């Protein structure tokens, strides 16, 4: 039993190390901000972009045949240069470049980089050679405006007015007097959802076909840190498979090529996601393209639309670029809420989050919600943990007999094991019973870790006193120290291992855990401290009862 208990505790230490590495991956101690910043290098319209970035796709029969894109993309007639347009709502700050009328920077006003860096986090943008941007346009007829073509902003409000809930910003592209394309962004108060609309007017004498495409362009980022996998990359959903991940290597080996209705495609990272959601009723072609060794695009192409002379059509899509709040994402598109990635223990993490969120909705403090959730978990597993503590208490009462057996049989392991098993049988002790509390804590600990790691609502959420961010480490290391002390007290309530080597290892575990937990999110350490205190109270009560009965 001692060996099993030691093995479980060492396993927990190893898991703690892995989780610590994951935490360091998501919260690196670097001088770089947590977000992408827009490049300050001026853009030369004549050299930016290549036709390879535009989807040169021949859709399947259901979408009809599409001619290839021309090599030379036509800019706006008479346009000289593109400029950046600043658009603001109460929650978003967006820079839209007139070249392509594409989003080059999107900042989240309510999500500062860190508490010490109050600047808004930049979700879409450029940082050196790294980029994560939205692009969109049309193709099908030579000269149609792509994300390389020059648009012109239409005069109007660029900031959401106090007396309005909707902001519309339009950009216009013209080909002489034949074709007029109006690309309109529609933004909403308190929302991270953006509606994009292409209004295409055929003012010429000939009909033509057109496809609409939208895509996200992103630089390659590793999903690994040491032995720990933390996903950043492309995501995709269809009615047949509600949530799939495609990292850079996947896209390089097998490009995405799927036609579906009621689907969406996007890219996610820690706490945040960008997704393209076209109208669900039509079949869209979803694709990926590796542009070079470090850059790829994912997006979709609409069915073919024929526009006759004098006709006007409107093509729409939705963009979501913001925090991974499950309630919002679930309403936007089926399966998009699964971007809150709880990993293999999602079946534990999901209920934990629901309960945690419910408690917080009542008391309004995520820290106290964690405390009450811990109490709830403890009550839920009380019968099982009580059985384990009774076994530990019984082992404590027979510990002198175990020492005597150790001295009697010396190095004869076979005889010692036989004598120990007989002692367990005579005293009616389950030698594995004391392992149950540890076994219970390990999966709950890991599941709650991912809840705290993935729940954007807990990001920078305050608790009390000096703990002003439950998603970051305790700045004064008070909680880790309390955790180490509580673990040491627990050990004193347990019988010491018969093996002196195991006994010394157990003595060092509180110190090891204290060091590891010093860098863990304070919300997780808070859970562990409360759990240990409750376990100490339960174990002390049961041990006292059994010792009195003897």
N, C-alpha and C positions, 0 to 999 in steps of 0.2 A: 504494500500500500504506500509506503514511504517513497518508493521509486516512482510509482505512478503519479503521486502527488507532485513530486519534484519535476517529473517530466511535463506535467500540465503547466506548472508555474513557469518552467523554462520556455515552454511553447508560447505562453502568454507574453513573456519577455521578448521572444523573437517576433511575435506579432506586433508588439509595441514598437519595436525597432522599425519594422516595415511601415507601420502607420506613421511613425515619425518622419521617415524618409518621404512618404507621400505628402505629409504636411509641409515639409521643406520644399517640395516640388511646387506646391501651390502658393506658398508664402516665402519665396526666397529672400534672404537678407542681402539685397543688392541695392545699388543706387538707381537702377532702372525702374521706371514706373510700371504699374501693373497693366497699363493700357498702351495702345498704339497711338502714336502721334503723327499728325500730318506732316509730310515732308515739306520743307521750306524751299526746296530747290525749284526755281522757275521751270515751267513746262513749255517746251517748244512744240507747237502744234504740228509741225511738219515731221517730227521724229517720233512722236508718241504712238505706241500701239502698233499692232500688226494684225493683219487679217486672220492670223492663227488664233487670236483671242476671241474671234467671233465664231459662233457655232456653225461650222460648215457641214451640216448634217443632212442626210437624205432620210427623212422620216419614213416609217413603214407605210404600207398601203392605206391603213386606216386614217393616216394623216395626209394622204396624197403625196405625189412626187414633188420635190423641191429642187429647183436648179441651184447649182453651186453659187456661192458668193463671188462677186468679182474681186480681183486682186486689189484694184484701186478703189478705195472708198470715197464717195463724193461728199465733200464738206458743204456747208451752207453757202449758197451763191452770195458772193460779196462779203462774206465774213472775214475778218482780219485775225482776231485772236479770241481766246476763251478767257473767261474770268470766273472767280469763285464767288458764289452767292451764299450768304449766311442766312439760314432759316432757323427760327426758334419757336418752340412751344414751352409750356411750363415744365416739361420733363426732358425735352430733347433739344440739342443744339447740333444743327446739321450744316455741313458745307456741301453745296451742290455745284459742280463744275459745269459751266455752259458747254464745254466739250463733252458731248454725249449726254448731257443733263443727268449725269451719274453722281451718286453719293460718294464723295471722297473722304468724308470724315463725319462720324456720328458719335456724339458724346452724350452720356447719361447724367443729367444734372443732379439727380437724387442719389447718385452713387459715386462719392469721392474715391479717389485712388486709394488713399488710406486716411485715417483720422488726422494724421500729421501732414497729409497732402490733400487739402480740400478741393483741389482741381477735379472737375468731372472726369470720370473714367471714359476713355475713348475706346469704344467697341469696334468701330470701323475706321480705318485710317492707315497711315504708313509710318514706319519707324525704320529709318535706314534702308536696308535691303528687304525688310519684312513689310508685308502689306496684307490687308484684309479689307476688300472693297466690294461694293455692289455695282453692277453694270447691267445695262439693258438696252434694247433697240429693236430694229426691224430688219428683215431681209426677205428676199424672194424676187424682187425686181432690182435691176442694176441701179445703184445710186440711192437706195433707201437709207435713211439715217440709222447708223449703228452707234455704239458707245464711243466711237471715234469722231463722229460728225459734230459740227458746231450748231448749237441751238442758241436762241436768244430769249432771255427771261422776259416775261410779260410784266409790265408795271402793275404793282399791287402790294398789299401788305406782305411783309416777310416775317413778321412776328405775330404770334397769336394775341389778339386783342382781348382785353379784360372782359368785354361784353360778348365774347364769342367762344364757342366750343369747337369750331372747325377752322382750320387754316388751309387755304388752297394756293399753291404756287405753280404757275404754268410756264412752260418753255416751248418755243415755237421753232420749227424747222420748215423751210420752204424750198421747193425746186421750181424756180421760175414761177409761172402761174398754173402749173399742172397739179402739184401735190402740196398739201399743207399737213404737217404733223404737229399736233399739240400734245406734249407730254406733261401730264398734270400730277402733282403730288398732293395728296389730301391727308392732313395730319389732324389729330384729335386731342383735346384737353385730357391730361392725365393718362395718355395711352402711348404705348410703344409700337403700336400697329400703324403702318403707313399704307395707304391705298395709292397704287400707281395706275394711271389711265393713259392710254394712247388713243387720241382721236385723230383719225386719218380721213382727210377730205380729198376725194378725187375730183379735181376741177378741170382735168384734161379731157381729151376725146377718146382715150383708149382705156379699156379695163386692164387691171393688173392683179397679180396675186402677191400676198404678203404673209409672212410669218412673224410672230412676236416672240422674242426670247428674253429671258432674265437669267442672270448668273451671279454667283459669288466667286470672286477671285481671291485666293489665299496662298500665302507662302507656307512651305512645309514646316511643321513644328513637331518635335519628338513627343511621343506619348509615354516615354519611359524615363524614369529617374531611378538609377540603381536597379533594384529588383522589383520595383513597384510600377505598375501600369496605371497611368492616369490619362484618360482619353481626351484628346483635342483633335477634331477633324470633322469630316463630312458625315451627315446623317440623312436618312431617306426613309420614306414611309409610303406604303400602298395598302389597300384593303387586305391583301393577302399576307403582308408582313408589316405590322404596324410600326416597327422601329428597327432600323438596321444602321450599323456603323461601317464606314469605309475610310480607313486611314490612307495615307499617301501611298504606301506600298500596295494596298489593295487596288487603288485606282490605277496604279502604274501597271500592275499585272493584268487586270481585267477591268477596262473602262466600263462605267455604268451606261447601260443602253436598255431602257425600259419604257414602255408605253403604258399609261394607266390613267384612269379617272380617280378622283378623290385621293390624290396623292400630294406630297410636298417634299421639298428638298432643302437642306440647309447645312449649317456648320455650327458646331458648338465648342465651348470652352468652359472653364470653371465658372460657375454661377450664371453665365450668360449664353445666349443663343441668337443666331440670325437665321431666319427661315424664309423661303419663298413659297407662297401658297397660292396657286392659280385657282380659277373657278373650278369647282368639283365636277361639274356636269360634262365637260368635254375631255377627250383623251389627249394628254400632253406627252410629248417625248422628253424623258428625263435622261440627262447625259452627264458625263464627266470628261475632262480633257486635261492631260498633263502637258503643260506648256513648256517646262524645262525641268531641270533636276530639282528645283526647289519651289515650283509654283504650279498650282492646278486650279481649275475652275469646275464648279458644279452648277447645273441649272436646268432649265426646261425650254422647249420650243413648242409653240402653240400649233394647232391645226392650221391648214392653209385657208386663207380668207380671200375671196375674190371681190374686188371693189370695182364696180362698173362706173362709167362716167356719170358725174353728178351725185354719186352716192357718198355716204359717210358711215364709217364703222367705228366702234369703240372697243378696245381690247383692254382688259383689266387684270390686275393681280394684287396680292397683298404681300407686304413685307412685314416681318416682325423682327425687331432688333432691340433686345432688352434683356431684363433679368429672367431667370428660369423660375417664374412663379407658376405653380402647377394649375391653380384655378384659372388663370388667364390663358395659358397655353392650351388647356383642355377645351376651352370654348372656341379657340381660333381654328384648330384642326385636330382631327382624331390622331392620337398617338404622339402629338407634339409634347405633351406633358411628360412623356417617357424620357425626354432629354435630361430630366433630373435623374441622373444615373446613380442608382444605389448599389449597383454591382450584383454579385451572386446572392447576397442576403437581402434582396429587395423585398421578399415576402415577410421579413421581419422589420425592415427599415420603413416600409410604407405604413404599416399600422402605427409604428412608433411616431412617425411624423404626424399622422392624423390626430393621434391623441395629444401630442405635444402642441400642435396648432390649436386644437380645441381648448386646451388649458390656457394657452396664451390669450386666446380671444376673450376669456373671462377675466383674467388677472392683469393682462397687459404688460407682462414682463417675461421675456424668454428665459431668464435665469431662474426665476421662481417656478416657471413652467417645467424646467429641467428637474428641479428639486422634487416637485410633485409627481412628475413622471417616474422618477427613481423610486419614490415611495409606492407608487402604483405597481411597478414591476416587482418590487420586493414583496408586496402583498400577494401578487399573482402567483409567485413561486414559493410562497411561504411554506406550504406543506412539504415540498420537495427539499428545500434548503434546511428545514427543521430536521428532517430525517438525517441529512448529512451532518448537521451539527451534533445530533445525538450520538452518531457513530464516532465523531471526533471526541466528544466528551467521554464516552466509554473508553476509548483508546487512552485518553489522558489518565483515567483511573487505574488502568492496568499497565501504565508505563513502567513502574518499578519492576513488575514481573517480566516485561519485555527486556529490560536491562539485565535482569538476572539470567534470562535465557541466553542473551548475547554473551555474557561472561562464562556461562556453563559450556556452551558449544564452541566458543572461540571462532576459529576460521572454517569450521565444518558447515558450509553453507546449506548442504542438503539436510542435515540434522536440525539446523536452526530453522529452516523454512518449515519442516514438519512440525517442530515444536510450536512455532508461531501460529500455524494453521489450527493446531489443536487448541491453543489458547483462545483464538478467535471463536472456535466452535463452542468451547466450554462457557465463554463469557457472552455468547450470542451477539457477536460483533460482526458487522459487515465491513471488511477491510477496505472496500471500495466506496463505502458510504460517504466518507469525508471528501471525496473528489467531486461530488455533485455540485456543491456551490461554485467551484471553479469552472466546471463544465457549463454551467448555466451562464456564468458571466462572460465567457469568451465570445459566443456568437452575439449576445446582446451588446457587448462592448463594441464589437466591430460594426454591427448594424447601426448603432447610435453614432459611431464615429462618422459613417458615411452620411447619416442624416444631418449632422452638424456641419459636415464638409460641403454638402450639396445644397443645403437649404439657404437660399439667398436672403431670406428674411432674418436669419441669425447673423448674417454678415454685418459687422460693426454694431451689433445690438448691445446695449449696455445692460449691466446687472445691478450691482450696488457698489458704493464706495469707489475704489480704484479700478474696478473691473468695468471698463467702458466699451469693451469689444469681446463678446463671447466667442468669436471665431478666431481670435488671436491668443497668444500665450499670456499668462498672468505676468504683467510687467515687473512685479515685485516677488514673484515665485512663492507667494504665500500658500496658494492652493496646492501646488505640488508638494510643498513641505508638509502640509496637513495630511495629504494623501500618504506620504511616506511614514508619518507618525502613526496614522490609523492602521496601516499595513503591519507595522511593527507590533502594535497592540494586538492585532489579530493573531499574529504568530505566537505571542505569549499565551493566548488562550488555547492554542493547539498543542498537542503532544509533540515534543521534540523528536526528530528522527533518531532511530537507534544508531544508524551509521553516522559516525562523527564527521565524515566528509560532507554528507548530505546536510548535516546540521549547520556546518559552516557556510555552505552555499545558500541555505535558507536565510541565514543571518544577513547576507549581503543583498538579498533581493529587494528589501525596502529602499536601500540606497540606490540600487540600479533603477528601480521604477521611478524614484524621485527625480533622477537625472533625466530619464526619458520624458517623463511627464512635464518637466520644466518647459519643454518646447511644444507641447500639445496645446490645442485650443482650450481656453479656460472653461468653456462650456462642457467639454468632455471630462476634464479634471474635476469639475464641480460634480458631475454625475458620479464619478468614482469615489470622491470623498464622502458624499451622502450615502452611497451604497455601502461603503466600508463602515461608517458610523452605525447604520442600521444593522449591518451584519454583526458588528461587535455587540450591540445591545441584545440581539437575538441569541447569539452564541453564549454570551455571559449568562443570560437567564437560563438557558437549557443546561449549561455546564453546572451552574449552581444547584439546579434541581436534581441532577444526577448525582453530584457529589454528596448532597444531603441525604439522598436515598441510600447511599452506601454506608 
